[in-house]
Amino acid sequence: MRLAAGRAAFRHWRRTRPFWAGLFVMAGGGFIIAPPLAPIKAVLTGGPAVTTGIAVGVVLVAAGVVFWIRPVQRVFTSVVAAAFSVISFATTNFGGLGFGMLCGVIGSSMAFGWRANPPADDAEDDGADGGRPAGGEPSREDVPDDDQADGKHPSDGDTGEPDP
């Protein structure tokens, strides 16, 4: 019972933020960080490529965390993550051998396009909107009879001038 409640709570949390986008961006950062941290002596003497690889990877992992904890900041963060993912191709070991860059670009684009699900309306249409159509314009039946004397609806483009 407790496991089911935990899974339901995690599912609710996951659906209220760009979860998979954050996961992809963090995986991309991991792919970019991994080669510079490999225990190879030649890699340790790599110089600026090691530093930029670690820096870009840390930025991408941080962007993934921001997607999870602050989903309202997703637009700016996704632009930064996409830029760093593309930059990683030139500044690090081909962007984590291409996998890190690809994961970062896919995840940042997913976060950029993510929208929160609106709360579901459980109640059926009870007529609280006055019987108006979904567009918000009054229907022809809502217009008083004195305005319908000429057979025109106010939203038909009538300017109030007599017809020629």
N, C-alpha and C positions, 0 to 999 in steps of 0.2 A: 504494500500500500504506500509506504513511504517512498519507494523507488518511483512509482507511478506519479506521485505528486511532484517529485524532483524533476522528472522528465517533462512534466507539463509546465512547470515553472521555467525550465531551461528553454523549452519550445517557445513559450511566450516571450522570454527575453530575446531569443534569437530572431524572432519575427518582428521585433520593434526596432531593429537596427540593421545596417548592411553587414550581416555576419559573414557571409561567404566572401564578400569583397575584402573585408579585413583579413580573413584567412589567406586569400590569394596574395595580398600585398605583403603580409608577414612571411609567407613562404618565399616570395620573390626576394625579400630582404635576407632571408636565411640562405638562399642559393648564392647571393652576392657576397655574403660574409664568409661562407664556408671556405672557399679556396684561399683567401689571404690568411686564414687561421689554420690552414693545414700544417701538420708538423714536418714540413720540408724545409731544409736549411736554405735552399735557394729562394723560397718564397719569403722567408724572414728578412732577406737582404733585398727585397724587391723595391724598397723605397716608396715613392709617392703612390704607386698602384695599390700597395697594401693599405696605406692610410685612406685613400679615397674609397677603396672597396669597403672598408669597415665603416666609414662615415656614411656612405650611401646606403649600405645595408641597415645601419642603425636608424636612419631617417625613415626608411620604408617600414621597418618593424614598428617604429613609433607611430607612423601614419595608420598602420593597421590597428593599433591599440586605440587611436583616436576614433576610428570608425566604430569601434565597439563601445567606448565609454561616452563619446560625445557625437552622436549621429547628426546633430544639427550643424556640425562643422564639416560635414562630408564634402561639400562642393569645393571649398578652398583646399582642403586636405587632399582631395582626389586630384586636383590640378598639380599640386606639389608632388604627389606620389608619381603621377604620370611623367612629370618632368625629370624627376630623379631616376625613374626607371629607364627612360630614354638616354639620359646622360650616362648612366652606368655602362652602356655599351661601349662608349669611347674612353671612359676614365678607368674602368676596372677591366677585369679579364673577360671582355666581351659580354658584360652584363650577367655574370654568373653563368657563363657558357651559353648565353641566350635564354636559358630557362628562367633566370631571375628577372630579366628584363620583360619577358613575355608574361610571367605571372604578375609582375607589378603593373604592367599596362592593362591587362585583363581585369585585375582587381580594382584598379583606380577607375576604369570605365564603368564597372559594375556599381561602384559607390556613387559615381557622378549621376547615374541614371536611377538610383534607388529612390523609391518613394515609400513613405510609411503607409501602411494599410489603414484606411479610415475605419473608425469603429463601425461594426456591423449593426444595422438597424434591425432589431428583432420584431418591432411592431410593424404591422401592415399599414398601408396608406389609410389613415383614418379621416381624411378630408380636412386636416388641420391647415392645409395650404389654401383653403378657399376654393378648391376645385380647379385651380389653375393648372395649365400644362406645365411640363418640366422646364420650359424655357422662361417662365416667370411672367410672360405676357398674359394679359387677361384674355379669356376666350370671348367669342362673339356674344355668348349668352350673358357675360358679366357686364356688358356695356348697357347703360340705361336706354330706354326706348326712345327718348328725345334725341339722342345722338345717332340712333339708327334710322331716323326718319328718311334720310337720303340714301339709305342702303349701304353706307360705307362704314368701315371700321376705322377707329382713330389711328390704328397702326398701319393703315393702307397707304400712307404717304399723303393724307389729306392736309393741305396747307390752310384750310379755312376759307379759301377764295372760291367764288362760285365757278362752276364748270362752264366753259365757253359753249 
